[in-house]
Amino acid sequence: MSVFAAERVVAINAVLRACKVCQNVFKQLVNSETITKKDASPVTIADYSAQAVVNTILYNSFPNDPIVGEEDSGDLRGDTGKVLREKILSLTNSVLDESLDEEKLLNAIDRGSYPGGSQGRMWTLDPIDGTKGFLRGEQFAVCLALIVGGNVQLGIMGCPNLPVDFNVPEGERGCLFIAEKGQGAFKRNFSSTEETKIHLADISSVSEASFCESVEAAHSSHGDAAQIASLLGITKPALRMDSQCKYCSVARGDADIYLRLPTRADYEENIWDHASGSILIQEAGGEISDMNGKPLDFSLGRTLKANKGIVAANPKIHPKVIEACNKHFNK
């Protein structure tokens, strides 16, 4: 029986509405000129709007639950933030049942200021994961997770541009992924409430596997991944996409291995970048760890401890991927 049935319903509602506001921002504010000029303002507006939407819905149902979020309202206050603030307010109210005023909007955004830690309940939110994918009209995700005592218990991810069927890339898009500790992993389309249980692909050998990796080489080292693939005898081309959609794609069997290989030794991961993805992989029958094979630690605050990178894969091949990674990095 689900321990977090009420939280599950509320979180699904929050993520779907946040996805809708992001889609509205894209339709209204992103165009060829925006991309040509590398104008990131639509991402900023979508980030703030999505965080305000999710935080408002969570607060209405669970007012005592703190939230670890990515944004704060500092740049939106005063005369300098007026134009941006008004756009965000209008977009936020377009998907909420009860309209916010400016002060309630700013307060909602600032509910994401909790520092995290190992005690009690908290939510962690990435309002738009995959900003460049968002601007390109490709993959991005709204990611929400419930953490209790430092352990992820519930993860919801909305992927507005992810094809419902991997084999029909031009078909229907919009997928919601849901995972609760001990309850399995599920997928549903944005157009339906019917949920389907998902699993990682069952492959017999690591050489049959395929990688899922970032589009941007600056986010995860393509060169290292290619050499690790060679060590494993993998010849299939990598599936490249932005955001935590990579976790979703591996969880439903589109690809088999997600490698997160930082391009800088001092790079620090944030808990909102991996919390919902990690439980989705686990509940879909996969294994996820750092490069030492240790579980990801979400109890240390806003920063995630992930030694030298992250590996998510089928348990049958996970140790071999770890071994190949260490062989490559220690040569």
Phi, psi and chi 1 to 4 in degrees:
 res  aa     phi    psi   chi1   chi2   chi3   chi4
   1 MET       -  140.0  179.4  179.8  -69.8      -
   2 SER   -68.0  127.8  171.1      -      -      -
   3 VAL   -81.2  -27.4  176.5      -      -      -
   4 PHE  -117.6   43.7  -60.6  105.0      -      -
   5 ALA   -60.5  -44.4      -      -      -      -
   6 ALA   -66.4  -43.0      -      -      -      -
   7 GLU   -62.7  -37.8  -71.5   86.1  -12.4      -
   8 ARG   -60.3  -47.4 -167.6 -178.8 -165.9  -88.4
   9 VAL   -63.1  -46.2  170.8      -      -      -
  10 VAL   -64.4  -43.1  171.1      -      -      -
  11 ALA   -65.6  -39.7      -      -      -      -
  12 ILE   -61.0  -46.2  -72.5  172.7      -      -
  13 ASN   -59.6  -44.4  177.9   38.0      -      -
  14 ALA   -63.7  -45.2      -      -      -      -
  15 VAL   -68.6  -41.5  168.5      -      -      -
  16 LEU   -62.5  -40.5  -75.6  174.0      -      -
  17 ARG   -70.8  -36.1  -66.5 -164.4 -172.5 -144.3
  18 ALA   -65.5  -39.5      -      -      -      -
  19 CYS   -61.9  -39.2  -73.1      -      -      -
  20 LYS   -64.0  -41.6 -175.2  175.9 -179.7  179.9
  21 VAL   -66.9  -36.2   83.4      -      -      -
  22 CYS   -63.9  -40.7  -68.3      -      -      -
  23 GLN   -65.1  -37.5  -70.5  172.9  -60.7      -
  24 ASN   -64.0  -41.3  -70.8  -15.3      -      -
  25 VAL   -61.3  -44.9  170.9      -      -      -
  26 PHE   -61.2  -45.8 -175.9   84.5      -      -
  27 LYS   -64.1  -38.1  -69.4  173.6 -175.5  175.5
  28 GLN   -87.6  -31.2  -64.8  177.5   31.3      -
  29 LEU  -120.6  -16.8  -59.9  176.7      -      -
  30 VAL   -98.1  127.0  177.2      -      -      -
  31 ASN  -146.3 -179.8   52.2   50.1      -      -
  32 SER   -61.1  -35.3   57.5      -      -      -
  33 GLU   -67.7  -39.1 -175.5  178.4   -2.1      -
  34 THR   -57.8  -46.8  -61.7      -      -      -
  35 ILE   -70.1  -41.6  -63.4  170.3      -      -
  36 THR   -59.1  -41.8  -58.6      -      -      -
  37 LYS   -84.6    1.5  -67.9 -177.2  176.6  180.0
  38 LYS    53.5   43.7  -62.7 -175.6  178.8  179.6
  39 ASP   -82.6  113.4  177.3    9.4      -      -
  40 ALA   -91.4    4.9      -      -      -      -
  41 SER   -60.5  -35.9   61.0      -      -      -
  42 PRO   -60.8  -36.2  -25.4   36.2      -      -
  43 VAL   -64.7  -42.9  175.7      -      -      -
  44 THR   -59.0  -46.6  -57.8      -      -      -
  45 ILE   -63.8  -43.5  -68.5  168.6      -      -
  46 ALA   -65.8  -41.0      -      -      -      -
  47 ASP   -56.6  -53.2 -101.4  -33.3      -      -
  48 TYR   -63.7  -43.5  -79.6  121.7      -      -
  49 SER   -63.9  -45.6  -61.2      -      -      -
  50 ALA   -64.0  -40.2      -      -      -      -
  51 GLN   -66.1  -39.9 -177.8  154.9  -44.6      -
  52 ALA   -63.5  -41.0      -      -      -      -
  53 VAL   -63.4  -52.4  167.0      -      -      -
  54 VAL   -63.7  -45.9  172.1      -      -      -
  55 ASN   -64.6  -35.2  -71.6    1.0      -      -
  56 THR   -66.0  -46.1  -64.1      -      -      -
  57 ILE   -66.5  -41.1  -67.5  171.0      -      -
  58 LEU   -63.1  -43.7  -70.4  179.7      -      -
  59 TYR   -63.1  -38.0  180.0   76.2      -      -
  60 ASN   -63.8  -29.9  -72.0  -17.9      -      -
  61 SER  -101.4  -32.9  -66.3      -      -      -
  62 PHE  -133.2   70.0  -51.4  108.0      -      -
  63 PRO   -62.7  -18.7   22.0  -33.3      -      -
  64 ASN   -94.2   -3.5  -64.3  -39.5      -      -
  65 ASP   -84.6  122.9  -76.1   -0.5      -      -
  66 PRO   -75.4  161.0   27.0  -32.2      -      -
  67 ILE  -131.0  131.0  -56.8  166.6      -      -
  68 VAL   -98.2  105.0 -179.1      -      -      -
  69 GLY  -118.1  174.7      -      -      -      -
  70 GLU   -93.6  -27.5 -166.8  171.3    9.6      -
  71 GLU  -109.8  157.0  -50.8  -64.1  -16.7      -
  72 ASP  -133.5  167.2   66.0   68.8      -      -
  73 SER   -90.2    7.0   70.6      -      -      -
  74 GLY   -51.3  -45.3      -      -      -      -
  75 ASP   -76.2   -7.9  -68.7  -21.1      -      -
  76 LEU   -97.8   -8.1  -57.2 -178.8      -      -
  77 ARG   -89.2  156.7  -64.8 -177.0  179.9  -88.9
  78 GLY    75.7 -174.8      -      -      -      -
  79 ASP   -65.0  -34.4  -67.6  -20.1      -      -
  80 THR   -67.3  -25.2   56.8      -      -      -
  81 GLY   -99.1    5.7      -      -      -      -
  82 LYS   -61.0  -49.8  179.4  177.3  174.7   59.3
  83 VAL   -62.7  -47.8  173.2      -      -      -
  84 LEU   -63.2  -43.4 -163.1   57.9      -      -
  85 ARG   -59.7  -42.4 -175.2  171.3   67.7 -119.5
  86 GLU   -67.1  -38.5  -70.7  176.7  -11.7      -
  87 LYS   -64.5  -44.3  -73.0 -178.7 -179.2  177.7
  88 ILE   -65.4  -40.8  -67.6  164.5      -      -
  89 LEU   -61.3  -45.9 -179.3   63.4      -      -
  90 SER   -62.8  -45.2  174.4      -      -      -
  91 LEU   -67.3  -41.7  -76.1  155.8      -      -
  92 THR   -60.4  -46.6  -60.5      -      -      -
  93 ASN   -68.1  -19.5  -75.4  -24.9      -      -
  94 SER   -68.7  -16.2   71.9      -      -      -
  95 VAL  -120.3   -1.2  -59.1      -      -      -
  96 LEU   -97.1  151.9  -70.1  175.9      -      -
  97 ASP   -73.2  -34.8  -67.5  -27.9      -      -
  98 GLU  -121.6  127.6  -65.4 -175.1   13.2      -
  99 SER   -70.8  144.4  -65.6      -      -      -
 100 LEU   -94.3  153.4  -54.8  177.5      -      -
 101 ASP   -94.9  179.3   58.1   27.1      -      -
 102 GLU   -60.8  -42.7  -72.6 -168.2   -6.1      -
 103 GLU   -66.9  -39.7 -165.4   57.2   33.9      -
 104 LYS   -66.2  -35.1  -72.8 -177.9  178.6  178.6
 105 LEU   -61.3  -50.2  171.5   77.7      -      -
 106 LEU   -63.8  -39.6  -61.1  174.5      -      -
 107 ASN   -64.9  -38.8  -71.1  -19.8      -      -
 108 ALA   -62.2  -45.6      -      -      -      -
 109 ILE   -60.6  -41.9  -68.4  168.8      -      -
 110 ASP   -75.3   -5.6  -74.8  -21.1      -      -
 111 ARG   -68.7  -10.4  -72.5 -168.2 -167.6  104.5
 112 GLY   -87.3   19.1      -      -      -      -
 113 SER   -91.9    2.5   62.0      -      -      -
 114 TYR   -61.8  138.2 -170.5   66.3      -      -
 115 PRO   -79.0   -7.8   28.5  -36.0      -      -
 116 GLY    80.9 -171.6      -      -      -      -
 117 GLY   140.9 -169.7      -      -      -      -
 118 SER   -99.9   -1.7   60.9      -      -      -
 119 GLN  -109.1  139.8  -56.7  -61.3  -46.9      -
 120 GLY    69.9 -168.4      -      -      -      -
 121 ARG   -92.9  146.1  -76.6  169.8   51.5  117.4
 122 MET  -159.3  154.5   71.0 -167.8   78.4      -
 123 TRP  -106.0  150.0  -61.8   85.7      -      -
 124 THR  -129.2  136.5 -174.2      -      -      -
 125 LEU  -130.7  133.1  167.9   68.1      -      -
 126 ASP  -114.2  104.1 -165.9  -20.0      -      -
 127 PRO   -66.8  -34.1   21.5  -31.5      -      -
 128 ILE  -142.5  108.0  -72.2 -168.6      -      -
 129 ASP   -98.9  120.7 -174.4   42.5      -      -
 130 GLY   101.1   59.7      -      -      -      -
 131 THR   -64.6  -38.9   55.7      -      -      -
 132 LYS   -70.4  -35.6  -68.5 -174.5  177.6  179.4
 133 GLY   -63.3  -39.6      -      -      -      -
 134 PHE   -58.9  -47.9  170.8   78.5      -      -
 135 LEU   -66.6  -30.3  -75.4  173.2      -      -
 136 ARG   -81.5   -6.3  -70.9 -165.5  -56.9  -93.7
 137 GLY    75.7   22.4      -      -      -      -
 138 GLU  -109.3 -136.3  -64.0  175.5   -0.5      -
 139 GLN   -87.5  130.6  -61.2  -47.7  -36.6      -
 140 PHE  -148.5  167.6   72.6   96.1      -      -
 141 ALA  -146.2  148.4      -      -      -      -
 142 VAL  -101.5  120.6  177.0      -      -      -
 143 CYS  -122.7  124.1  -52.7      -      -      -
 144 LEU  -133.3  134.7  179.8   64.2      -      -
 145 ALA  -139.9  147.3      -      -      -      -
 146 LEU  -103.6  125.2  174.8   65.1      -      -
 147 ILE  -116.1  130.3  -60.7  173.5      -      -
 148 VAL  -126.8  121.8 -178.0      -      -      -
 149 GLY    60.0   32.1      -      -      -      -
 150 GLY    83.1    1.7      -      -      -      -
 151 ASN  -115.9  133.1  -62.3  -56.8      -      -
 152 VAL   -72.3  126.4 -176.2      -      -      -
 153 GLN  -111.2  -25.0  -61.5  -65.3  -35.2      -
 154 LEU  -149.5  135.7  175.8   69.0      -      -
 155 GLY  -136.5  133.0      -      -      -      -
 156 ILE  -129.0  129.5  -48.5  -68.7      -      -
 157 MET  -131.8  127.4  -77.2 -173.3  -76.5      -
 158 GLY  -104.7  127.4      -      -      -      -
 159 CYS  -123.4   87.3  -52.0      -      -      -
 160 PRO   -60.9  -29.7  -25.8   36.6      -      -
 161 ASN  -105.1    3.8  -66.5  -29.0      -      -
 162 LEU   -78.5  127.3 -167.6   67.2      -      -
 163 PRO   -58.5  138.2  -25.3   35.1      -      -
 164 VAL   -60.7  -39.1  168.4      -      -      -
 165 ASP  -118.2  116.6 -175.0  -19.8      -      -
 166 PHE   -55.3  -33.0  173.0   70.0      -      -
 167 ASN   -81.6   -4.8  -64.2  -49.4      -      -
 168 VAL  -126.7   73.1 -172.1      -      -      -
 169 PRO   -62.6  -23.5   20.8  -32.0      -      -
 170 GLU   -95.6    6.4  -59.5  -53.8  -42.6      -
 171 GLY   -85.6 -155.3      -      -      -      -
 172 GLU   -60.0  141.3 -178.6 -176.1   -6.7      -
 173 ARG  -123.2  158.7  -63.6 -174.3  171.0 -146.2
 174 GLY   110.3  101.0      -      -      -      -
 175 CYS  -128.4  139.9  -58.0      -      -      -
 176 LEU  -114.6  132.0 -172.0   77.1      -      -
 177 PHE  -116.0  136.5  -65.8   84.4      -      -
 178 ILE  -133.8  131.0  -53.9  145.7      -      -
 179 ALA  -143.0  130.8      -      -      -      -
 180 GLU  -125.2  138.8 -178.0 -176.9  -17.6      -
 181 LYS   -51.4  121.6 -170.9   76.0  170.7  178.3
 182 GLY    79.2    2.2      -      -      -      -
 183 GLN  -115.7   -2.0  -60.5  -62.7  -47.3      -
 184 GLY    93.0  176.3      -      -      -      -
 185 ALA  -118.1  142.5      -      -      -      -
 186 PHE  -137.6  155.3  -61.7   85.0      -      -
 187 LYS  -129.2  142.9 -175.2 -156.7   79.7  171.6
 188 ARG  -140.3  155.8   54.4  168.8  -87.7 -163.3
 189 ASN   -81.3  154.3  -52.9  -18.1      -      -
 190 PHE   -61.2  -27.1  -81.7   12.8      -      -
 191 SER   -87.4    2.2   60.3      -      -      -
 192 SER  -147.7  154.1  170.5      -      -      -
 193 THR   -97.1   -2.5   58.5      -      -      -
 194 GLU   -73.5  127.0 -178.1  179.7   -5.6      -
 195 GLU  -102.0  141.8  -64.0 -178.8    8.2      -
 196 THR  -120.4  132.0  -57.1      -      -      -
 197 LYS   -71.4  139.5 -161.1  163.2 -170.9  177.1
 198 ILE  -121.8  156.7   58.2  173.2      -      -
 199 HIS  -143.0  154.7  -58.5  -85.5      -      -
 200 LEU   -64.1  154.3  -85.9   74.9      -      -
 201 ALA   -63.5  143.4      -      -      -      -
 202 ASP   -94.4  100.0 -173.5   14.0      -      -
 203 ILE  -109.2  148.3   57.6  175.7      -      -
 204 SER   -88.9  -23.8   57.7      -      -      -
 205 SER  -146.9  154.2   68.8      -      -      -
 206 VAL   -66.1  -27.9   69.2      -      -      -
 207 SER   -66.9  -18.2   61.5      -      -      -
 208 GLU   -85.2   -8.2  -63.0  176.2    2.3      -
 209 ALA   -78.2  167.1      -      -      -      -
 210 SER  -135.4  148.9   61.2      -      -      -
 211 PHE   -87.7  152.1  -80.3  112.3      -      -
 212 CYS  -119.4  124.8 -168.1      -      -      -
 213 GLU  -143.3  171.1   62.0 -174.8   22.3      -
 214 SER   -68.0  148.7  -61.4      -      -      -
 215 VAL   -66.3  -43.5  172.3      -      -      -
 216 GLU   -83.4  119.4  -57.2  -68.5  -28.6      -
 217 ALA   -63.6  -23.4      -      -      -      -
 218 ALA   -70.8  -18.8      -      -      -      -
 219 HIS   -89.1  -33.0  -67.3  168.6      -      -
 220 SER  -155.0  134.0 -171.7      -      -      -
 221 SER   -67.9  109.1  175.1      -      -      -
 222 HIS   -66.2  -37.1  -70.4  169.4      -      -
 223 GLY   -63.1  -46.6      -      -      -      -
 224 ASP   -62.0  -42.8  -72.8  -34.9      -      -
 225 ALA   -62.0  -39.9      -      -      -      -
 226 ALA   -64.2  -39.7      -      -      -      -
 227 GLN   -71.1  -35.6  -68.1 -177.8   54.0      -
 228 ILE   -66.9  -40.0  -68.4  164.8      -      -
 229 ALA   -60.1  -40.5      -      -      -      -
 230 SER   -63.0  -42.0  178.6      -      -      -
 231 LEU   -61.1  -31.7  -73.7  171.6      -      -
 232 LEU   -88.9   -4.6  -68.5  166.3      -      -
 233 GLY    75.3   20.5      -      -      -      -
 234 ILE   -84.2  127.9  -66.6  174.2      -      -
 235 THR  -117.4  -12.0   56.6      -      -      -
 236 LYS   -67.6  142.7  -71.0 -177.6 -179.5  179.2
 237 PRO   -65.3  148.1   22.9  -33.0      -      -
 238 ALA   -73.0  145.8      -      -      -      -
 239 LEU   -88.9  115.1  175.4   61.9      -      -
 240 ARG  -107.9  131.1  -71.7 -177.1  176.0  171.6
 241 MET  -159.1  160.6   62.6  178.4   64.5      -
 242 ASP   -85.4  159.5  -61.9  -76.7      -      -
 243 SER    77.3 -178.2   81.5      -      -      -
 244 GLN   -72.2    2.2  -73.1 -172.4   64.9      -
 245 CYS   -56.1  -24.4  -72.6      -      -      -
 246 LYS   -61.4  -43.4  -67.9 -174.3  -75.5  -67.1
 247 TYR   -60.1  -42.6  -79.8  125.2      -      -
 248 CYS   -63.7  -41.6  -57.7      -      -      -
 249 SER   -65.9  -40.0  -66.0      -      -      -
 250 VAL   -68.9  -40.8  170.9      -      -      -
 251 ALA   -62.2  -32.2      -      -      -      -
 252 ARG   -99.4    3.6   71.8  175.8 -174.6  179.2
 253 GLY    93.7   11.9      -      -      -      -
 254 ASP   -69.5  -34.4  -59.8  -15.9      -      -
 255 ALA  -139.6  176.5      -      -      -      -
 256 ASP  -118.6  -23.9  -53.7  -68.6      -      -
 257 ILE  -135.8  129.5  -56.9  164.4      -      -
 258 TYR  -111.0  118.0  171.3   34.3      -      -
 259 LEU  -108.8  124.6  -88.6 -174.1      -      -
 260 ARG  -109.5  104.7  171.9   71.8  169.4 -179.8
 261 LEU  -115.3  100.8  -57.1  173.7      -      -
 262 PRO   -56.9  144.6  -23.8   34.1      -      -
 263 THR   -90.7   -5.3   55.1      -      -      -
 264 ARG  -131.8  141.3  -56.6 -167.1  -35.4  -95.8
 265 ALA   -64.9  -27.7      -      -      -      -
 266 ASP   -94.4    8.7   61.4  -16.4      -      -
 267 TYR   -69.2  135.1 -174.7   81.9      -      -
 268 GLU  -116.2  128.7  -69.5 -173.7  -20.0      -
 269 GLU   -79.7  155.1  -58.5  -77.7    0.4      -
 270 ASN  -106.9  149.6  -61.5  -55.8      -      -
 271 ILE   -63.7  -31.4   61.9  171.4      -      -
 272 TRP   -71.5  -15.7   53.5   75.7      -      -
 273 ASP   -79.8  -12.5  -72.1  -37.5      -      -
 274 HIS  -141.2   -9.8  -60.3  -77.9      -      -
 275 ALA   -61.0  -54.7      -      -      -      -
 276 SER   -68.2  -35.8   51.7      -      -      -
 277 GLY   -66.0  -37.6      -      -      -      -
 278 SER   -65.6  -42.2   68.7      -      -      -
 279 ILE   -73.4  -30.0 -168.4  169.8      -      -
 280 LEU   -63.5  -44.6 -176.9   70.4      -      -
 281 ILE   -61.3  -46.5  -70.1  -67.8      -      -
 282 GLN   -62.8  -45.0  -69.4  169.4  -29.8      -
 283 GLU   -74.6  -16.6  -70.1  -59.9  -46.8      -
 284 ALA   -89.2    8.1      -      -      -      -
 285 GLY    94.1   11.7      -      -      -      -
 286 GLY   -99.7  179.0      -      -      -      -
 287 GLU  -125.8  138.8 -172.0  168.7  -14.0      -
 288 ILE  -135.3  137.7 -177.2  167.4      -      -
 289 SER  -159.5  176.1   72.6      -      -      -
 290 ASP   -84.2 -174.0   67.0   13.5      -      -
 291 MET   -71.8  -10.4  -72.2  -60.7  171.2      -
 292 ASN   -95.3    4.5  -68.9  -29.8      -      -
 293 GLY    80.3    9.9      -      -      -      -
 294 LYS   -92.0  147.4  -66.1 -177.4  178.2  179.1
 295 PRO   -60.5  151.0  -21.0   32.1      -      -
 296 LEU   -69.2  139.8  -54.8 -175.3      -      -
 297 ASP  -107.3  110.4 -169.9  -14.0      -      -
 298 PHE  -100.5   15.8  -67.0   93.2      -      -
 299 SER  -102.3    3.9   69.6      -      -      -
 300 LEU   -98.2    8.7  -57.7  176.7      -      -
 301 GLY   115.9 -143.4      -      -      -      -
 302 ARG   -81.4  -19.0  -60.3  169.2   75.2   87.5
 303 THR   -93.7  136.9  -59.5      -      -      -
 304 LEU   -95.8  130.1  170.5   66.2      -      -
 305 LYS   -84.9  113.0 -175.3  176.8 -179.9 -178.9
 306 ALA  -141.3   92.8      -      -      -      -
 307 ASN   -58.9  111.5 -173.2  -83.3      -      -
 308 LYS    65.0    5.7  -63.8 -177.5 -179.4  178.0
 309 GLY   134.6 -178.1      -      -      -      -
 310 ILE  -131.5  139.5  -65.1  170.2      -      -
 311 VAL  -127.0  125.8  179.3      -      -      -
 312 ALA  -123.7  128.4      -      -      -      -
 313 ALA  -165.3  171.5      -      -      -      -
 314 ASN   -59.3  136.9 -172.6  -57.5      -      -
 315 PRO   -55.9  -25.2  -24.7   34.1      -      -
 316 LYS   -67.2  -31.1  -67.2  179.3 -178.3  177.4
 317 ILE  -114.1   -9.4   64.5  173.6      -      -
 318 HIS   -53.8  -47.8 -174.9  -88.9      -      -
 319 PRO   -61.7  -34.7  -21.2   33.6      -      -
 320 LYS   -69.8  -34.8  -65.3  178.4 -179.3  178.5
 321 VAL   -67.7  -42.9  178.9      -      -      -
 322 ILE   -59.1  -45.5  -68.4  -77.9      -      -
 323 GLU   -61.1  -43.7 -178.1 -178.7   -6.1      -
 324 ALA   -66.3  -38.8      -      -      -      -
 325 CYS   -62.0  -46.5  -71.8      -      -      -
 326 ASN   -68.3  -34.9  -74.3  -39.9      -      -
 327 LYS   -64.3  -41.4 -176.7  177.1 -178.7  179.4
 328 HIS   -67.3  -46.0  167.6   67.0      -      -
 329 PHE   -77.6  -20.3  -73.0  113.9      -      -
 330 ASN  -101.7    6.5  -65.4  -33.6      -      -
 331 LYS   -71.0      -   62.8 -175.8  179.3 -177.7
